[in-house]
Amino acid sequence: MYFGTDEDAVANATTGSPEYKETRALGDESYNPGKLTLNTTYYWRIDEVNNVSPDSPWIGNVWSFTTGDFFVIDDFEHYDANDNQIWYAWHDGLGYGAPGSDSYFAGNGTGAAVGDETTASYTEETIVHGGDQSMPIVFDNNKQGYANYSEVEYTLADQRDWTEQGVTELSLWFRGHAGSVGSFVEGPVGTYTMTGSGADIWNVNGVEADEFHFAYKMLTGSGSITGRVDSVENTNGWAKAGVMIRETLNPDSAHAFACVTPGNGAASQGRPDTGGASFNTNQAGITAPYWVKLERSISGNFTVSHSANGSDWQPVTGAAVENIPMGSNVYIGLAVTSHDAALTCQAVFSNVTVSGNVTGQWTNQDVGIMSNNAEPLYMAVSNTAGEAAVIVHDDPAAAQIDTWTEWLIPLQAFADQGIILTNVDSVAIGLGTRGNMTIPGGSGKMYIDDIRLYQPREAAAE
């Protein structure tokens, strides 16, 4: 084995040359060159040797590779669902393991949850910047029993010297989700204008789950909701606007729905069980403006009716009374979906009335549509002793940036806050205001990838 930075020297090397490294037997062919110099081309050659052959050695070709101009802090490629799960390295608010076990962390008390238990690696495998994996972070800065900020922390085992080989900046790539596109506004009094996106209130990408905007109050026991769909934008023939009673705000919740569509008439729809198959019966030839009514009996029977004038009611042709078991307390309100996740549908409602034990003011939110509240993104760097240095991204709504974005932080910014760069102990990534324990914030999901230390880019390119 010959190894070095001079191509000719490696090509002409003998066992007496400095480029000669070692001889290995078959089955033990690996060689560890140790830490290499950044932005440098290395050459290597392997000769085949057989001491009983007069033709030995057989000289090998010269191969090469060039190192990058950065050190990796974490590229998230090595995590798996076995002994190297991502939350073992990046500590969040949930923790892991059981008290008393060797592998146990109680959680850091914040609203962060790292990882994805639905993938083979427990990392994000689709939304990535480089390689095959990135780190997903769910943040919730209004989580009962937790701090009003979200943070994940990583203790460094390697690359603790942040001055080595002239590195000058910390780089990480991040991506969030845009803010909610849904809205709900009253004006004039008694008229409600709603907007909503979403793939459907039905089956989305093969999963029984809904994507829509929902304005709701709370209903206890039996009751009803009636409303006039004045208009619903034709973003799709199956765009929907109507009245809904729903067990939970989860995308796969059981629900009943009376709606008007731009191209498929009035419909009685719903999902009898959480995560179960949805049902639909629609009556063609009906368009907005039109009235819809949804009634819930004490026994859990749901009845859908429609009317052209708000007084003469009739059931949707062919629709049955549906028994949908729900808890006593449910959500009752108005719903709209564009049936096209790339578009936003506007619907207008009027003459909305409810009956039964209905409480609360109108509240509205997206259901099943991934969106982030505007929360600041920060990076904290620590030594073993002393306070962490915290740098906050310039954009206070960084969580809503929905394309991969590189964040460059000069290492001097950490040093200016007292961090000893030659022995960095840990790094943390957070959403919200670090240390906030009193003021509730927002929620959402972020993706982090390719955390690196770089030499000056201009110098590295020369």
N, C-alpha and C positions, 0 to 999 in steps of 0.2 A: 504494500500500500504506500503510495506517494501522494503528498498533499502540500499545496503551497499557493502563493499568490503570483508566481512567475510562470507563465505557460511554458516557456522554453526550458526553464529549470526543471519543471515537473516532467516534461517530455524526455529530457536527457538524463534524468536522475538515476543513480545506482544506489545500492544499499549503503554506500558510504556517504551519500549526499544528505544535507539537512532536510530535504523533502521526504526522505524515507521515514515512515512512521512505524510500521510493524508488519509482522507476518501472522496470518490467521489460518487456522485449519478449516476445511470444508464444514459447513454447518455453524460456523462461528465467524461470519464475515462482516460483522458490524464494526464501525469505528466512530468514536465520539471525539470530535475536534475541540470540544469545549466552547466557550463563548467566543463568537466571531466578531470581527469588526464590521460596523455598519457600512452599507454602500460600497462593498468591496467584492471584486470577482475572485473566486477561488477555483483552483484547478486540481484535478485528482486523476490518478492512474492506478489501475490494478493489473499486476502481472500474474500470470499463472505459473506455478512452480511445481516441478516434479523432480526430486533429487536423483531419481533412478533413471531419468531420461537424459541422453546426451543433448537433446534439443532444448532442454529447459534453461532459462525461463522463456515463456512466450510473452512478448511485450504487449501490453494493452494499449488501448486508445486513451487519449487525454480528454477528459470531460470537464465541464465547468458549471458553476452557478454563481449568481450574484446576490448578495444579501440586500435586504431592504434598508431604507434610511430610518427605520423605527424599531423600537422595542415593543413587544406585545405585553400589555397589562392583562387583557382578557379578550379573546376573540370568540369565546363561547362555543367553540367547535368540539371540545372534549367532554362535555357533559352528557350523561346518559341516565337511564332509569335504573341503574344498578347501584354500585358503590360510589358513584360520582354525580349524584343528583345536584342540580344547580343551587337549590336552597341550602345545601350543606356549605357552599362557598359564599353565596350571597344571602346574608341573613335579613329576614323581613319581619313583619309584624306577626305572622302566624307561627313561626318556629317550626320545629319538627321533632319527631320521636316522642317518647313517653317519659315522664319524670322518673328518675332512678336508673334509666338505661344509659349505656355508654354514649349512644348517639342521641343527644337531646339538646334542644335549644328552645327556650320558652317563648321566643319572639322578642322584638325590640320595642313593642308597645306602640308602634305607629300603624297607619292604615295601609301599609304596603303588603302586597302578596306577589311573590316572584314565581315564575315558572308556569308550566301548562301541563297538567296531568293527562291531557287527552292525546299527547303526541308520544312517539316512541322514545324520545330523548328528554322529555319533560321541559323542552325549550320550544321557542317558536321556530317552525320549520318552513314556513311559507313567506312571511314578511321578514326578509333578511337583507342586510346590506352587502356582506361579503361571506363567502363560504355557504354552509348549509344551515346554520343555526344562529339565532339571536336571542337576547334575553327579554321576555315579556314581563312587564311590571303593571299590575293592577293597583291603582291608587284610589283611596277613599278618605278624604279629609273631613268627613262627618260621620265616622263610624263609631257606634255606641261602644264606650269602654276603651277607646283608643285615642291617641293624640290626634290633633287636628292637622297633622302633616304626615307624609308617607316617605319612608326612606329604606333603602337596602344598602348593606355595608359589606365590604369585601376586605379581608385581611390578606396582606401581601406576603407570599412566601418567596417569590422571585422578584427581581427587578425593583429592589428597594432603593437603589441609588439612582436618583433622578437627575444626576449631573453627569453620569457616565457618557463618554464619547460625545460630549457636547450637545446632548438633547436640550431643547429649550421650550418645548410646548407639549401640552397634553391635548390629545385629540380623542373625541368620541363621536359616534354617529347616533342620532336619535330620530325617532319618528313617532308621532302621536296620531290622533284622529281629529278631524275638524269638529267645530262646535255643532250643536244641534241645529238642524235646518227647520225643525218644526216650530210652529208658533200658534198662539191662541190669543185673540184680541177681541174685546167687546166694544162695539160702537157702530151705530148708535145703540142706546140701551136696548137689550133684548136681542141684538143681532151679533153673532159670533163669527169672525173670520178665522179659519184655521188653515195652516199649511202643514204638509207632511210629506216625507219621502217614504222609502221602504219598498221592498220587493213584493210584499203581499201580506194580507192577513189570512194565512192559510198554511201552505207548505212551502218553505223557502230552502232552495238547494237540497231537496230531498229530506229535509228535517221538518218535523211538525213544530213550527215556530213562526211568530208573527213579527212584522216590521211595520210600524205605523206611529202616528202621533195621537196622543190620547189626552183629553181634558176630562177630569173626573171629580166626583165627590164620593162620600162613603154612604152605602146603603146597608142597613141592618134589617134582616128578615125580608119579607115580601115587599114588592114595590114595582114601579114602572117608570119609564122615561119616554117622552114623546117629543118629536121635533120635526121641523120642516127643513128639508135640504133644499135651500134656495138655488144652489148651484154646486156643481162639482166639475173641476177642470178635466178635460179629456187627455190626460197624460197616457192613458191606456184604456181600452174598452172595459177592463176589469179594475180600474181605479175605483175606490169605494169611499163613501162618506155616509155615516149613519150613527145610530145609537147603540151602545154596547153595555153589557153587564159582564164583569170579569172577576174571577176569583183572586188573582194576584196580578202584579205588574211584570211577572216573568214572561218571556216570549212564548213559552209553551203552555201557558195557563189555560184552564178550562174557561169557556166564555160562550155567550150568545150575542148575536150581532144582527141588527136589522139595518139594511143599507140600500142606497141607490147608486147605480153605476152609470157611466156615460154610454156604454154600449150593450149592456146585458140586463137591463131592467132593474127591478127591485129584487132583493134576495134575502132569504133567511139562512144565516150561516152560523157556525159555531164549532166548538171542540168539546165533546162530552167529558173527556178525561184529560188530566195533565199529560202532555206529550202524546196524546192519542190522535187518531185521524180526524181531520176536519170534515164537516158536512156542508152541503150547499143545495138549496132549492131556489131557483130564480125564475121570475116571471118577466118575460121580454116585453118590449113595447112601452116601458115606463121610463121617463127621464125627469130630471129635476126641472122645475121645482116640484117637489113631492113630499108628502108626509110619511113618516115611519114611526112605529110604536113598538116597544119591547116591554113585556110584562113578565114578572117573576112571581110565582105563587109560593105559598108557605111550604108546599111539598117539593119545590124545586123544579116545577114545570115552567118552561119558557114559551111564550107565544109571540109571534111576529105578525104585525098587521101593517097595512099601508092604506093611504087615502089621498085622493086628489084635492080634497078641500078641508081636511082636518076634522070632519064630522062623520062622514060615511066611511066606516072602516071595513076592510075585508082581509082575509089571510092571503099570503102569497100562494098562488095556485100550486097545489101539490105538496105544500109544506105541512109537516106534522108538528104537533106540540112536542117539544123536546124536553126530556127530563135530564137535567145536568146537575149532578150533586156538587154543591159548593158549601163553604162555611157560611155562618150567619152573616158575617161582615164581608161585603164585596165592594168592588169599585163600579160606579155607574156614571156614564158620561157619553161623550162624543168622540168619534174616531174617524181618521182619514188616512188613507195610504195611496201613494201614487201608482203602485204596482210596477214601478220602474225605479230601481234604486238610484239611477243617475238623474232623475227628475224630481221636482217638487210640485206637488199638487195642491191647489187651493180650493177649499170648499167653504160655503157660507151657510150658516144655520140661523133659524129664527124660531120664535114661538116654542122655545124649549121649556118643558115642564116636567117635574118629577113628582111621584107620589110615594108614600111610605116614610119610614124613618131615615131620611136623608140628611146628612150633616156635613159641615165643613164648607169652605170656600172652594171655588174652582182652582184646581191645580192641574198643570199640564206638563207632559214630558214625552220624549221619544220612548218607545218600547221596542226592544230588539234591534235597534239601530245603534251601532257603535259610534259614540260621540264623546268628546272630552270637554269638561269644563275648563275654563281658562285658569290655569295654575302655573306659577313660576317653576322653572326647572333649575336645580342647583347641584353643584359638585362640592363635596367636602373632603379635605385631605387631612390626615392626622399623623402625628408622631406618637410614640408610645405614651409620652407624657405631654401635658399641655392641651390647650384648646385647639379644636379643629379650625382650619382655614376654610371659609365658605365663599364660593364664587357663584353668583346668580346670573343666569343667562339674560342677555340684554332685552329679550322679548318677554314681557310679563305673561304673555299667552303662549309660551313655547309649547305647552302641552297640546295645542291645537294645530301645530304644524304637521301636516299629513303627508309630507314627502321626506325621504331620507335627507338629513341635514347634518353637516359636520360642524361641531362646536370646538373651536380652538381656544385653549386657555394658556396664556404665557405662564410658564412655571415660576417666573419671578413674582407673579401675582400671589402665589401661595407663600413664597419666601417673604414677601412684604408683610404678611400676616404672622410671621414668626415660625413658619414650618422649616425644619432642617431637611433639605432636599436630599442629603446623602443617605438618609435612613428613614424612608417613608414607611409607616406602619400599616395604614389602611386608607381606603377610599370609600366614599359613600355617594350615592345618587339619590336625590330626593325631589318630591313635588310638593309645593306649598312653601310655607315659611318655617324654617327649621326651629324647633323648640316651641312652636305654637300649641298651646294646650286649651285655649279658650274660644277662639273664633272659628266657627265651622267653615269649611271650604268645599271644593268640588271633588269630582271623581272622574275616572276614565281609565285608559290603558295606554301605556307607552312601550316602545321597543328600543332596546339599546344594543349596539354592535360595535365591534372593532375599536376597543379602547387602547390607545397607543401613545408612546412617547416618541416625538420626532426631533431629529436634528433640524436646524433651519432649512426650509425647503429650497431656497435659492442656492445655498452652499452645497446641499446634497446633490443638486442637479448639475453642478459644474464638473 
